Amino acid sequence: MKTTVLLSLLVLASTMLLAAERAAIPAGKSGRSVSVGRYGMVATSHPLAVQIGLEVLKSGGNAVDAAIATSAAMGLMEPMSCGIGGDLFAIVWDAKTQKLYGLNASGRAPYRATRQWFLEHGYREVPTTGPLSWSVPGCVDGWEELRRRFGTKSLAELLAPSIRYAEDGFPVPEVIAGYWQSATPLLKRTPEASKTFLIQGRPPRPGELFRNPYLARTYRELAEKGRDAFYKGRIAQEIVAFSERVGGLFTLRDFQDHTSEWVEPVSTTYRGYQVWELPPPGQGIAVLQILNILEGYDLKSLGPNSADWWHLFIEAKKLAYADRARYYADPEFAKVPIPELISKPYAEARRKQIRLDRALGNVPAGDPKLAAGDTIYLCVVDKERNCVSLIQSNY
C-alpha cells in the first residue's frame, strides 16, 4: 500500500515538474513543435503524400524528384484541390548554380475561346464552371519540365507509389473528407464525376479507404509513355472527344501545342529578408505588395492578436487585391506593370490610404472568380539544400 502511494506521489510530482518546466504556448501558436530535419524535408497537406516524398529522398532522389512524386500523390489524395487536369507553378533553388528558377506550367485557353465566340453565343463573361471554363491542363507538362531540367529519376519511378495507392486505396483524413463532402453537390452533376469520386453516391468518410482505378490507369500510361501520352496520345483524344460531347471548346491542336514556360522570379525585401514570387499570370506578387505596405508599420509591437495588427493586414490585402483585379493578366496579352506594382515608392503611396481608426470602404472590388479554385502547396528541401516551392490547382 505504501509503495503504491509513494509511486502515485512520484508520478504526480513528475507531472507537476514537467508542467512547470514546459514553456507557455505563445499567442497565435498551435503548441506543436516546429519540425526539424537534417537530410531533407517535405511539407504538404496530406501525411501519406509527405511520406511518398520522403521515401524518394531516402532512395537517393533530389528535391525535384520528391516534389513531382508528392504532387502526383496530392492529385490522387486531395482531388478537390489539385490534379493532372489543372495547373502547376514552381520555384526551384538549384544549390549547384546558386540560382532561382521559375516555372509557369499553367494551361492556356483553347484556341476557339475567343472574346468574339463568347459574345456571339450570348455570354458577357466566361463561366466559372462547366466545359466553357476549361483551360488546357498544364500539370503533366510541368512535371516533365522539372524532371528533365533537374530530376534524377524516371517518371515511372516517381508515379509508382501513387499508382499503388490509387489501386489499393488510401485512408482519407478528416479535413480532406470535409472538403470532399462540400464538393459532393458539384460532383453529382455529372455521372463521370460521381463514378470516379463518390462511393455509391456519397463522399468517402474520414478514415475510409478510397480507390481511383481510373487515375491509376492514366498514371500507368504516363509512366510507360511519358508526357506525350497526355498531350498527343489516347488521353488527349479522349479529353477532346468528351469536350466536344458536352459543349466544350478543346481541339487536339490545343494539347499538341501546349508548352510550359521558364520565367524569372521577382522579389522584394522585407526587413532584411528577400522574398521571391513568380510573376503573372500567377498571383504571387500580391504577397510582395502586401509585404511592402506592411513594412512601414511596427507590427511586432502590436502583437499578433491585437485588433490593430489584424486591421493592417486586412487593409493591405484589400489594396493589393484591388490591384490584382485590375492589373494582373497574361503578359502575352497585356502589359503588366510588375516593377511598379512591387516597388517601395508605390507601396508608400498606397499605404497612405490606410487609417487605423477606420476600414477602407472605397477600394475597387476584386474579381471573385479569381478565388473560386482550390490549390495545394508543397515544399521540398533535400540534403544538398536544393529547394522546390510548388503550387498545384484545378482552376
N, C-alpha and C positions, 0 to 999 in steps of 0.2 A: 504494500500500500504506500509506504513511504517512498519507495523507488518510483512508483507511478506518479506520485505528487511531485517529486523532485524533477522528473523528466518533463512533466507538464509545465512546471515553472521555468525550466531551462528553455523550452520551446517558446513560451510566452515572452521571456526576456530577450531571446534571439530575435523574435519577430519585431518587438518594440525597438531593438537596437537597429535592425535593418531599416525600419520605417523612419527612425530618427536620422540615419545616415543618408537615406535616399533624398536627392535634391527635389525640391518642389517643382512641379511641371510649370514651365513658363506659360504666360497667357498666350493663346493662339497656337500652342503646340499640341501634338497628339499624345505625347507621353511615350511614344515609341522611339527606340534608339535609332540614330542615323546608321544606315548600312555602310560598312567599310570593307573593302576588298583589296587584295594585294596584286592579283594577277589578272584582274578584269572585272567587269560588272555589266549586268543587263537590267534595264528597268522598263517595265510597261505594265498594263493594267490587268493582265491575266497571268497567274503564277506558273501555269504549265508552259505558256509561251516563253516566259523568262527561263525556265529550266531548259527548254529546247535551245535557246541562245547560249546558255552557259555550257551545255554539252558540246556545242560547236567550238567554243573557245577551248574547252578541255581537250578536244580532239585535234587541236593544232590550228583551227581556223582563226582568222583575224576578225576585227570588229565589223567589217563589211559583210563577211560571210555570216556572222551571227545575226546581224541586223536583217539580212534577207530571210534567213530561216525563221526568225522571230516574227517578221512581218507576215510571212506566209501562214504561220500559226495563228496570228491575230485575225487574219481574214477568215479562218475557219472558226475560231473560238469566240470572236466578238463580231459576228457578221452584220449586225445592225449599224456598226460604226465604220467598217472598212472591208476591203476585199479586192479581188482581181478585176472587179467591174468598176473600180474607182481610180483615184489618182494618188500620186506619191510625190513628196518633196523631201530632199535630204541635204544636210550639210555634213561634209566629211572633212575631218582633220587628218592629214597624212603626216605621220610622225617623221618619216624619212625625208620628205621635202620641206617639212615645217610650213605647210601651206593649207589654206582652207579651199575647199571646192564645193560649189553649189549645184544641185541637180533639180531641174524643173521637169518632173515626169507627169505633168498634168495633161489631160487629153483635150484636143481641140473639138470644137463643134463640127458636126457633119458639114460637108460642102454645101448641101442643099438647105442648111439652116440659115438662110439669109434674112435680112430685115424685110426685104420685099416679099419673101414667101410668107412670113407671118402676117404681114399686113393684108396680103391678098386672101388669106384664109381666115381673116376676121380676128386676129389676135393683136392686142395692144401691148402685150408683154409675153415673154417666154414663160410657159407654165413651169411650176416648181416640182411637179411630179408627173409621172407618165412618160411615154416614149418621146414626146417632144422636148423633154428636159435632158435627154441623154447626150453626153459627150463621149468621145472615143476613150475607152479605158486606158490609162497610162501606166498603171502599176507594173504590169509584167515587163514592159519595155524598161521601166525604171530599175527593176531588179537586174536585168541583163546589163544595163549601162553601168551600174555599180559593180556588178560581179566582174565584168570584162576589164574595167579600169583598175579595180583594187582587190578583187576577190582572189582566193586561192583554191576554192572548192567548186565542184561541178554543181549545176542546178539540181541534178538528180540527188546528190548528197544532201543538199540543203532542204529539199522538199520531202525527203523520206520520212522524217518524224511526223509532219503534218498529214501525209498520206496515211500513215499508220493510225493516227488519232481519228482521221475522217472515217476510216473503215471500221475501227474497233470501238470508237466512241470516246468521249471525254466528259468529265463532270462539269456541269455549268455552275459557276459561282453565284452567290446570292445577288450581287449588284447587277451583273450582266443578265441574270434571269429577269430582273426587274425591267431592264431596258428591253429585253425580248418581249415581255408582257405588253409594254406600251406600244410596241411595233405591230402587235397582232392584228389590229383592225386594217392596217395597210397591207399586211401580208395576205389577209383573207380576200383581198380584192381580185387576186388572180390565182387560178388553180396551180400554176407553176410555182409561185412563191409559197403557197400553202403546202404543196407536196414536198418542197425542199426544206423549209424552215420550221414547219409545225409538226407536232406528233399527234396524229388523229385530230387535227383541227385546233390544237392548243399549243402554246409555247412550252418548252422544257421547264420543269420545276427546279428550284435550287437543289443542287447535288445530283440531279438526274443525268444519266448518260445521254449524250446526243451524238448522232452519226450523220454524216453527209456524204453518202457514196457518190453523189453526182460531182461534188468538188474533188473527191478522191480521184475519180476518173480523169478530170481535167488536169489535176496536178500530175498524174502519171503521164499524161500526154505531153505536158510541158517538160517533165523530167527526161522523157525519151527523145523529144524532137526539138526542144528549146523554144526560144522566144517566138520564132516564126510560126510555130503551131498555133499561136494565139492570133497573130495578125495576118497570116496568109494561108492558114490551113482550115481544117474542119471547124474549129471553134469560131473563127471569124465568119465562116459561111453560115453557121447555124445562128449566130447573133444577128447577122444581116437578114436572114430569112425570117427570124422571129420579129425583127423590127418592121419589116415590110408587112407582115401579117397583122400587126397591131397598130399600124399607122405611124411608125417612126420614120426617120429620115436617113438612116445609115445606108451606105453603099460599101462594097468591098474596097473601093478606092480610099475611103476614109481610113480603113485599117491598114491597107498596104502602104499608104503614105505617112503613117504616124511615126514621129520621132520624138525623143526626149531632147532636152537642151541643157548643156552645162553652162552655168551662169556664175558671175562673180557675186559673192555675198556682199552685203553692205552693212555698215556698222555705225554706232555712235558710242560715246563714252558716258559712263555714269559713275561719278565719284571715284575715278581711278580705274574702273573696270571697262574693258572694251566688250561690247555686246553686239553679236552678229545675227543677221537675219537674211533671208532670201528676198530679192526684190519682187515686185509684181510680175506675173499675175497672182502670186501669193499675197497674203495679207499681213505677213510678219512685220513689216515696217511700222505697223500701228504700235507694236511694243516699243520700238525705238522712239517714236513720237511721244508716247506716254512717259517714258523714262526721261526724255529731255525736259518735258514740262515739270515733272516731279522733282527734278534735280534742284530746282530753285527753292525747295522747302526743306526745313529740318524735320524730316519725318521721324527720325529716331526719338526726338524729344517729345513727339506727340503720343507715341505708344500705339501698338497695333490694334488696340480695341477702342480707341477713342473715336468720338464722332468726327472730329476734325480730320483724323487720319483717313477714315473711310470716305469722307466728303471729298478730299483732294484726289484720291484715286478715282472716284466716280466721275468727278468733273473733268479730269484729264482724259479719261476714257471717252467721255462724251465728245470732247474736242477732236480726238484722234479718229473716232469712228465717223464723225461728220465729214472729215477729210477722206476717210476710206470710201464712203458712199459717193463722194464727188470726184475723186481723182484716181483711185486705184483701178487699173484696167490692164488689158493685154497690151504690152509695149509694141506688138506687131501692128496694132490698130490705133493706138493713141499715144501721145507723148505724155508720159507720167513724170511730173517734176520731182523725182526722188531726192536729188541732193538738197533741194529747197525744203521739202517736207521734213527731212530728218536733220535739218540744220539747227544749231543752237539759237541763232537770231530769230528764226521763225517760231521756235518754242517759246522764246521770251515774249514775243508779241502775242502768242496765243494765251500764255499764262496770265496776261493782264486782264483777260476776260473772267478769271476765276475770283470769286469773293467768298470769304469764309462765313459770311453771315447769311448767305442765300444760295440756292441752287440755280444753275443756268437753266433758263427756260426757253431761250430763243436760238438754241443750236439746231441747225438744219437736221432733219431726221435722217438716220442711216437707212440702208436698204435691208429690210427684214429678211429677204431671201438669202442674203449672204450668211445668215446664221442658221439656216434651215437644215444643213447637213450635220453629220456626226463624224468625228475624227478620232483616231488613236494617236498616241505619241509613244515613241520608244527611243531609248538611248543605249548605246553600247560603247564600252571602252575595253581595249584589250591590253595585254601585258606590255606591248610596245608603246602604249599610250596613243594608238590610233583611236579616233572617236567618230561615232556616227550619231547625228541627231536627225530623227526621221518622223514625219507625219504622214499618215495614210487615211484616205477618206473615201466614202462612197459618192460624195456630191461636191 
